[in-house]
């Protein structure tokens, strides 16, 4: 077994979650259910509008790949994270969360001055999350944050699709994939958001290269990639760029493809309050399960259970003690 189950690369963000009504999203001209890149001024305007709201999960470290690597590690699979935070309080928070989860990372030296990335997550009554992200220093994530020996020591490389919005981040993702391919490390990527597929398709294709070993996406992203309203047609398009994949479908569960067989994964019915982090949890739990030797349907059922648990909480992750309990309940060890 290799040192790491997975090596993640993505934006390091500190989340602030606020409950809102749909009418408020319309008033603020926030596109529901999407990730929108915003500058400091726009983020400040949104926070000013939301003064007095109940903050449910302030200053929780986030970022898609980071959430997934923390999940895999909390379940018991060692992981590594390449990201970039500034020498500020939010950067301290982010690194402390990685350390608490047992995630190794590239930021052991001096950090640059600047501002750590922030994500304002607006939670609607139907549990949908609308993200307004100011990447700040994460936008300058580059090949300098890669640790090739850690990539080579991993079972999987996991690339966050959001990196496509940053030229240097995209270049880092491409180089990480090349290092992994040269070393025989399996490659995986998340399409991350329908907006990434719609507006950054060529960049995502560059990050994917000829094909990856494993791809994560949701139903909207799959159909966006396939440029179709048919999920069946979208699945056939996915097979052209990846050996295996997972398509999450929210309340309808998920579909896994192990290279030969499609499997329907049932959902876990819960009272959802916050969908932020659900896809990240699914990916982290799925990577944990397949790297411990489980087949795709089993890994899908475990990941669906974990994602169902996280949407019943505010914030992108579960309390630390819940991970070993969930693992033991499902696997018996």
C-alpha positions, -999 to +999 in steps of 0.1 A: +000+000+000+012+035-008+017+062+018-013+082+007-047+070-005-052+103-023-034+135-032-057+165-037-051+198-054-075+227-052-084+261-037-081+266+000-111+286+012-127+296+045-165+293+044-191+315+060-226+301+058-257+322+061-294+311+059-313+331+033-347+332+016-350+327-022-363+362-025-331+375-010-310+357-035-331+374-062-327+408-045-289+403-044-288+389-079-272+357-067-276+327-091-291+299-070-272+267-067-241+279-086-206+289-077-199+325-087-165+341-085-167+375-069-142+402-059-137+416-024-161+445-030-189+423-042-184+399-013-185+429+011-217+441-005-234+407+000-223+406+036-236+441+042-270+431+028-270+401+051-263+418+083-283+404+112-288+370+096-281+338+116-246+325+107-247+288+111-211+278+103-187+307+103-150+303+097-151+266+087-123+256+063-137+246+029-127+243-007-138+213-027-107+191-028-098+201+008-132+189+020-127+156+001-092+150+014-103+157+050-132+133+046-109+105+033-084+111+061-111+112+088-124+078+076-089+064+080-072+069+046-040+091+047-042+120+022-021+150+010-033+184+000-017+210-023-032+244-019-023+280-010-032+302+020-019+335+031-001+344+063-033+356+080-058+344+105-079+325+080-048+308+067-041+297+103-076+283+106-073+263+073-040+247+082-052+239+117-082+221+102-059+201+079-037+192+108-066+182+130-078+158+103-044+143+097-040+157+062-004+163+051+002+194+030+027+215+010+025+246+033+052+238+059+074+268+051+068+305+052+035+317+038+031+347+016+015+379+027-020+385+014-056+373+020-067+337+022-096+328+000-131+331+013-165+316+002-198+331+012-222+302+012-259+311+011-283+283+022-318+284+009-348+268+028-346+238+004-310+232+015-296+244-018-262+262-015-253+292-036-215+300-034-199+334-038-161+328-039-133+353-036-102+332-044-077+358-033-043+341-028-057+307-040-059+322-075-021+322-076-019+284-068+008+271-092+032+243-099+053+256-070+028+241-046+031+206-061+051+180-042+060+154-069+072+128-044+039+129-026+020+125-059+041+094-067+034+080-032-004+082-037-030+057-050-050+085-066-045+121-077-077+141-071-080+173-091-107+199-082-124+212-114-127+247-100-089+252-107-099+257-143-107+294-135-071+302-127-044+300-154-017+291-129-040+267-111-050+250-143-013+246-153-006+231-119-035+206-124-021+196-158+014+191-144+001+171-115-017+148-138+014+144-160+035+135-129+008+110-118+006+094-153+043+090-155+044+073-121+014+050-127-007+068-102-044+068-110-059+101-119-093+115-109-111+149-114-143+165-103-162+187-128-172+207-097-200+230-110-223+233-140-208+268-146-173+253-149-186+229-176-205+257-195-179+284-194-145+266-190-150+234-211-117+237-230-098+243-198-114+212-182-105+192-213-069+204-209-069+193-173-084+159-182-059+153-211-066+122-232-086+107-203-086+102-166-091+070-146-120+083-125-144+113-128-169+127-103-198+149-114-234+156-107-263+151-131-263+187-143-226+187-149-228+153-168-255+166-191-237+198-196-206+180-206-226+158-229-245+188-243-277+169-240-309+166-219-305+128-218-286+113-189-281+081-209-264+101-237-244+121-212-231+088-197-219+077-232-200+110-236-184+106-202-170+072-213-150+091-239-130+110-213-127+087-183-123+050-176-147+050-146-171+076-131-196+086-105-227+107-113-244+120-081-281+128-084-291+143-051-323+129-038-322+102-066-290+087-053-261+082-077-248+061-107-214+044-107-195+030-136-165+007-129-154+004-165-178-025-173-210-021-153-234+007-144-248+005-109-277+025-094-270+037-059-300+045-038-302+077-018-303+079+020-334+097+030-327+125+055-340+159+064-316+180+044-307+214+058-275+223+039-262+207+007-228+225+010-201+199+009-223+169-001-205+162-034-171+167-017-181+142+011-193+118-016-159+119-034-139+117-002-159+087+011-158+070-023-121+074-027-116+060+008-138+029+000-122+020-034-087+024-021-094+000+007-105-025-019-143-021-021-161-025-055-178+005-070-214-003-059-202-008-023-182+024-024-211+042-039-235+031-011-210+041+015-204+075-001-242+080-005-246+073+033-218+098+041-232+125+019-267+120+033-253+125+068-235+157+059-265+174+043-284+169+076-258+192+093-248+228+087-213+231+073-194+210+048-182+183+072-194+160+100-181+163+136-148+144+138-162+116+160-188+107+134-164+095+108-151+063+126-186+056+138-201+058+103-172+037+089-178+010+116-215+010+111-211+004+074-180-018+071-179-033+106-144-021+112 
